[in-house]
Structures are given as structure tokens and as C-alpha cells.
Amino acid sequence: MIGGHPFIVQDITSTTTGKLITFTTGEHFTMLAHSVLWAARRMDPRRRPAPVTRKEQPRGRR
């Protein structure tokens, strides 16, 4: 989703400046080295899941 609208990637092409992503709607997006993308399936990007916490390991002999 971009701006609340779903987009489907049709093609990804490498260029000299980065990656050119073509969507099925005919729109293009150039992804540079510092571009940030977030992708998920069947998840609302506006709702973040609860953080995963690491359980403490018991200390003892190895």
C-alpha cells in the first residue's frame, strides 16, 4: 500500500542509480540506495504488531 492504495509490482529492473520498480498500473518508482520500503501481507501498515521480547536464558554451567 502506498498512501492507502494497494499496488502490485509488475517488474523490477536494475539501473545505474538504483532499481526501477514498475507497477501494474503503469506507474514507476526509482528505489535509491537510501530508499526505505516496508512490505507485508494481509496486514494493515498503520497497525504495528506488539514488539517481540527475548526471554532471559537461565545462567549456569555450559
QUIZINOR-V87033 format. One record per residue. RES is the residue in one letter. PSI is psi in radians with two decimals (NA if undefined). OMEGA is omega in whole degrees, -180 to 180 (999 if undefined). BURIAL is I if it has 9 or more other C-alpha atoms within 8 Angstrom, else O. Layout:
RES_PSI_OMEGA_BURIAL, RES_PSI_OMEGA_BURIAL
This chain:
M_2.38_174_O, I_2.03_-179_O, G_0.53_179_O, G_0.04_180_O, H_2.31_180_O, P_2.43_177_O, F_2.50_178_I, I_2.22_-179_O, V_2.25_178_I, Q_-0.68_-176_O, D_2.56_173_O, I_2.16_-177_I, T_2.38_176_O, S_2.39_176_O, T_3.09_179_O, T_-0.44_-178_O, T_-0.26_-178_O, G_-2.40_180_I, K_2.35_178_I, L_2.04_-180_I, I_2.19_178_I, T_2.25_180_I, F_2.81_-179_I, T_-0.32_178_I, T_-0.11_-179_O, G_-0.09_179_O, E_2.71_-178_O, H_2.66_176_O, F_2.22_177_O, T_2.08_-179_O, M_2.04_179_I, L_3.13_-177_O, A_-0.54_-176_O, H_0.22_177_O, S_2.49_180_O, V_2.16_177_O, L_2.60_177_O, W_2.22_-178_O, A_2.55_178_O, A_2.77_176_O, R_2.33_176_O, R_0.76_179_O, M_2.40_178_O, D_2.06_-178_O, P_-0.24_179_O, R_-0.21_178_O, R_2.11_179_O, R_2.42_176_O, P_2.82_178_O, A_2.47_180_O, P_2.53_178_O, V_2.25_179_O, T_2.52_180_O, R_2.31_179_O, K_2.50_177_O, E_2.34_177_O, Q_2.40_179_O, P_2.42_179_O, R_2.40_-179_O, G_-2.92_179_O, R_2.60_177_O, R_NA_999_O
